Amino acid sequence: MPFTTRPDKTRSPDDAALAARLRLHQRILRDFGRLALEEPEIGPLLQRAAAQAARATGVAHTKILRYRPEQGDLLTEAGVGWKPGVVGRSRLGTDPASPAGRALQTGDAVVVEDVRSHPEYRAEPVLVEHGLVALLNVCISFDNRAWGVFEVDSQEPGHFDALDVEFLETFCCLLAAALYRREAIVRAQQAAAAEALRSEQRGLLLAELQHRAKNNLALISAMLSRERRAARRAEDAGSVERLGRLMQQVNAIGLAQGRLVVVEEGGEGAATDLAGYLRSLLGSLELSFEGRIGFEMALEPCLLPFDTTVAIGLMVNELVTNAAKHAYAEGEQGVVRARLQLDSDRAEGMLTIADEGRGMDPAAVEARRAAGGQGTELVRYLARQIGGEIEQDPVARGASITLRFPCLA
């Protein structure tokens, strides 16, 4: 025998109507909850909310009012059932005599059975024009502030009951969550746009500073070059060599200035890519050695503060120049290896400069120091300045110097 459902004769028509209303409210809340996550624009979302609230409460007129603190009013942002010119223009007061204003101020639902005879509330002209007498107002609030008021209106006195109030309060919670989400998205977009503008401005300022610094360094280099030519004419070999080294050091600083970038993540200020800078520096030195010294490089990316990068560049300039001058005999071709490694566990960088030349003779090093050479002392001084250490590595052939320095990137 097939299964059949018998009518529930114990259930009154009022119970059936109540159950139908509850099911309708449930469907509307469910569907609007989905829509609130999908609709990207606030305007269409508010209009859909106004239409669904009219359907749920069985009225023809609803409106969503946005509170405007600067004007001290409630502006009709969306609604259904109104004559042209109401939505987008109609304004209500926020004072206690306005039912919408009372809901905004207290945060409680305001139910008016018949505004025409109510002693505390006034009948707004827009309500009188449409023959509306029964009102239900619920505040829309989030983030500890009132956004506005949701109002549903009826031409039938006493139209709204506790079920309507409960539905509209729940509906306003969903709407408030959707509005909060969209405001958060807008704030994030505005913050991103403002940061992009600040970044662009910093980039322009940095470019201008780089341009001026390069001009100043070029002027210094030109002055040194002129003095070097004068020393060469005077056959002052010592001055020629010293001025040549000074010119290389100025060039090293200029190359670092050109690699300066604005740090956008993980900190503020400016930094340089040490690996890219060393490639530029060693490429420039290779040209200055006229092909006699070649370079082999294995450099890992590393961002460092500008001052630290300049100090390392000056050390590399000194070590490579020493290798070119002392590791290989005059006219002999040689190779200098540069290796940059990062130890993230120790937050440390390791830069090794090595050659396959004659090695470091302690007696010869001491003799150069006694003769006024300051290259080794300069390297050690710069290493201390950046909190680093210089180590001489044991190798079977040539010389190998490793600089260890703090590196967080």
MORATA-V940149 format. One record per residue. N is the residue number from 1. PSI is psi as a letter, one per 40 degrees, with the letter a starting at -180 (none if undefined). D_FIRST is the distance of its C-alpha to the first C-alpha in Angstrom with 2 decimals. Layout:
n:psi:d_first
N:PSI:D_FIRST
N:PSI:D_FIRST
This chain:
n:psi:d_first
1:h:0.00
2:i:3.81
3:h:6.53
4:i:9.03
5:h:12.60
6:i:14.29
7:i:18.01
8:g:20.39
9:e:22.42
10:e:24.89
11:h:26.04
12:i:29.04
13:d:29.87
14:d:32.71
15:d:30.50
16:d:28.32
17:d:31.55
18:d:32.97
19:d:30.01
20:d:30.28
21:d:34.00
22:d:33.58
23:d:31.21
24:d:33.75
25:d:36.58
26:d:34.85
27:d:34.30
28:d:37.89
29:d:39.36
30:d:37.46
31:d:38.49
32:d:42.03
33:d:42.40
34:d:41.78
35:d:44.11
36:d:46.80
37:e:47.02
38:d:47.19
39:h:49.38
40:d:53.02
41:h:54.73
42:d:54.96
43:d:55.36
44:d:52.04
45:d:50.27
46:d:51.72
47:d:50.79
48:d:47.15
49:d:47.20
50:d:48.61
51:d:45.93
52:d:43.04
53:d:44.56
54:d:44.79
55:d:41.11
56:d:40.14
57:e:42.42
58:f:41.92
59:i:45.58
60:e:47.61
61:h:50.57
62:i:50.79
63:i:53.65
64:h:54.58
65:h:58.16
66:h:60.23
67:h:62.98
68:g:66.40
69:d:68.85
70:d:71.82
71:e:71.25
72:f:69.82
73:i:66.96
74:h:63.29
75:h:62.77
76:h:59.65
77:d:58.39
78:i:55.04
79:i:53.08
80:i:51.03
81:e:51.77
82:i:55.55
83:i:58.31
84:h:60.28
85:e:62.78
86:d:60.85
87:h:59.12
88:e:61.84
89:d:64.55
90:h:63.51
91:h:64.86
92:i:64.11
93:i:66.27
94:e:65.67
95:i:67.39
96:d:65.67
97:e:65.68
98:h:63.30
99:d:59.65
100:d:59.19
101:d:62.48
102:d:61.45
103:d:58.24
104:d:60.35
105:d:62.91
106:d:60.68
107:e:57.66
108:i:55.44
109:h:53.02
110:h:54.78
111:h:52.80
112:h:54.75
113:d:53.14
114:h:55.97
115:e:58.86
116:d:60.99
117:e:61.53
118:h:61.32
119:e:64.69
120:d:64.51
121:i:63.20
122:i:64.58
123:h:62.68
124:i:63.37
125:d:64.54
126:d:61.64
127:d:59.19
128:d:61.17
129:d:61.32
130:e:57.52
131:f:56.96
132:h:55.22
133:d:55.46
134:h:52.73
135:i:53.12
136:h:51.43
137:h:53.52
138:h:52.67
139:h:55.21
140:h:54.54
141:i:56.41
142:i:56.75
143:f:59.51
144:f:60.92
145:i:61.69
146:h:60.26
147:d:59.38
148:a:58.57
149:i:56.22
150:h:52.85
151:h:52.91
152:h:50.24
153:i:51.47
154:i:50.11
155:e:51.66
156:h:49.71
157:i:51.48
158:f:49.52
159:d:46.82
160:h:46.34
161:a:44.63
162:d:44.21
163:d:41.14
164:d:43.29
165:d:46.04
166:d:43.82
167:d:42.36
168:d:45.82
169:d:47.36
170:d:44.73
171:d:45.11
172:d:48.88
173:d:48.57
174:d:46.80
175:d:49.39
176:d:52.24
177:d:51.10
178:d:50.99
179:d:54.44
180:d:55.89
181:d:54.68
182:d:56.26
183:d:59.49
184:d:59.68
185:d:59.33
186:d:62.05
187:d:64.32
188:d:63.88
189:d:64.70
190:d:67.73
191:d:68.91
192:d:68.59
193:d:70.54
194:d:73.22
195:d:73.54
196:d:73.84
197:d:76.62
198:d:78.38
199:d:78.11
200:d:79.62
201:d:82.43
202:d:83.12
203:d:83.21
204:d:85.72
205:d:87.86
206:d:87.78
207:d:88.79
208:d:91.71
209:d:92.83
210:d:92.60
211:d:94.68
212:d:97.37
213:d:97.40
214:d:97.78
215:d:100.66
216:d:102.37
217:d:101.90
218:d:103.18
219:d:106.26
220:d:106.86
221:d:106.45
222:d:108.93
223:d:111.46
224:d:111.12
225:d:111.51
226:d:114.70
227:d:116.09
228:d:115.22
229:d:117.13
230:d:120.08
231:d:119.96
232:d:119.85
233:d:122.90
234:e:124.62
235:f:123.63
236:g:121.97
237:d:119.48
238:d:118.14
239:d:117.29
240:d:115.73
241:d:113.37
242:d:112.48
243:d:111.86
244:d:109.73
245:d:107.52
246:d:107.28
247:d:106.17
248:d:103.44
249:d:102.27
250:d:102.17
251:d:100.19
252:d:97.73
253:d:97.19
254:d:96.79
255:d:94.11
256:d:92.18
257:d:92.46
258:d:90.93
259:e:87.92
260:h:87.18
261:i:83.63
262:h:81.77
263:h:79.30
264:d:75.93
265:i:73.81
266:e:74.59
267:a:77.67
268:i:80.06
269:a:83.32
270:i:84.60
271:i:84.51
272:i:85.48
273:h:83.83
274:d:86.26
275:d:85.30
276:d:85.77
277:d:89.00
278:d:90.42
279:d:89.69
280:d:91.67
281:d:94.46
282:d:94.87
283:d:94.74
284:d:97.55
285:d:99.57
286:d:99.15
287:d:100.77
288:d:103.58
289:e:104.34
290:f:104.76
291:e:102.53
292:d:104.40
293:h:101.50
294:i:97.90
295:i:94.80
296:h:91.62
297:h:88.90
298:g:85.60
299:h:84.52
300:i:81.22
301:i:80.21
302:h:81.42
303:h:81.77
304:i:84.75
305:i:86.67
306:d:89.40
307:d:92.28
308:d:90.93
309:d:90.51
310:d:94.08
311:d:95.44
312:d:93.65
313:d:94.88
314:d:98.46
315:d:98.12
316:d:96.75
317:d:99.55
318:d:102.11
319:d:100.66
320:d:100.31
321:d:103.78
322:d:105.22
323:d:103.49
324:d:104.85
325:d:108.33
326:d:108.71
327:d:106.13
328:i:107.36
329:i:110.94
330:h:112.25
331:e:111.05
332:h:108.45
333:i:104.85
334:i:102.15
335:h:98.54
336:h:97.15
337:h:93.55
338:h:91.49
339:h:88.25
340:h:86.10
341:i:83.30
342:h:81.04
343:g:79.99
344:d:77.08
345:d:76.91
346:e:80.52
347:f:80.43
348:i:83.49
349:i:84.86
350:h:87.26
351:h:89.62
352:h:91.87
353:h:94.87
354:i:96.37
355:i:99.02
356:f:100.55
357:a:104.13
358:e:106.99
359:i:105.20
360:h:106.41
361:h:109.89
362:d:110.26
363:d:113.99
364:d:113.52
365:d:110.95
366:d:113.39
367:d:116.21
368:d:114.23
369:d:113.42
370:d:117.10
371:e:117.99
372:e:115.85
373:h:112.52
374:e:109.64
375:d:106.64
376:d:105.39
377:d:105.94
378:d:104.08
379:d:101.05
380:d:100.99
381:d:101.50
382:d:98.63
383:d:96.35
384:d:97.11
385:d:96.54
386:e:92.88
387:f:92.29
388:a:92.43
389:i:94.36
390:h:96.42
391:i:96.40
392:h:98.49
393:i:96.38
394:h:97.97
395:i:98.05
396:d:99.97
397:h:101.28
398:a:101.93
399:i:100.69
400:h:97.32
401:h:96.79
402:h:93.44
403:h:92.70
404:h:89.91
405:i:88.74
406:h:85.90
407:h:83.08
408:e:79.76
409:none:78.35
